[in-house]
Amino acid sequence: MTDTNTYAFVDADTLDVRIVRGEADTEGTVVGRLDAADVPALSEAADKLLATLGFRSVGDWSTVDGGLFTVVEETAAVPTAG
């Protein structure tokens, strides 16, 4: 069965926030970057950024290699680069 969930990933080194759509999307799309001041509360800062982009977290943030990861759902269409 193919994974079609949409995920958010926060890179702990670069503070890039990526949206990853399903298992076929191995890179994700950078949708923003958090400030260094956000480091103590990355998940809260990421939730705020994602909300401005039309996404909301539907689960808890999990620590993974190199950052944080959660399942999100789209609440509004997000423009894509092109």
N, C-alpha and C positions, 0 to 999 in steps of 0.2 A: 504494500500500500504506500502510495506517495504522500510525503508530508507536504501539505499545502498551507501550513500555518505561517503567519508573519511574525517575525521576531525583531527585537531591538537589542543591539549590542553596544556597550560603552567600552571602548579601549582604554584601559587604565594608564597606558603610557602616553598616548597622543590626545586623549580625551575626546576623540572622534565618536560621534553617535551614528551608528549605521542601522539601516532597515534591511533585513534579510527576508526575502519572500520564498518560503519553501525550501526543500532540500536541493533543488537544482541551482539555486542562487548561492554560489560558494563565496562570493566577495561581499555582497550587500552594497548599498548605496549610502555614501556619507550624506547625512541630512543636517548635520550641525556639529558644533564643537563646544564643549563646556569650558568654563574658565577654571584656572587653577584654584581659585577660591572655592569652587564647588566640590573639591576632592573629599572633604570630610563627609559629605552627604551626596554622593554621586547619584544614587537612585532617585532621590527627591529632585535634584537638578535635572536629571534626564527626563523624569515624568513631566516636569514643567515645560521643557523644550518640546517633547513629543506632543503635548497637548496643544501647543501653538501650531504644530504641523498636522493636526487632525488625527492623532493616535492616542490610544489610552492603553495602559498596562492591564492585562486581564489575569495576571498572576504575580507572584512575588519575584523580585529580582534574585537571581542566583549567581554566585561567584563561579566563574569559569576561568580557564587559563587566560590570563591577560586582561580580564575585565569582568563586566556584569552582563547578564543575559536575561531576557524575559519574553514571554509571548505578548503580543499587542494586537489590537484590532483597530482597523482604520475607521475613523468617524467622519472623515471628509476626504475628498480626492486630493492627492498630493501631486504637485507638478513634477514632471521628470525633466532631467536635463536633455537638451536636444538640439 
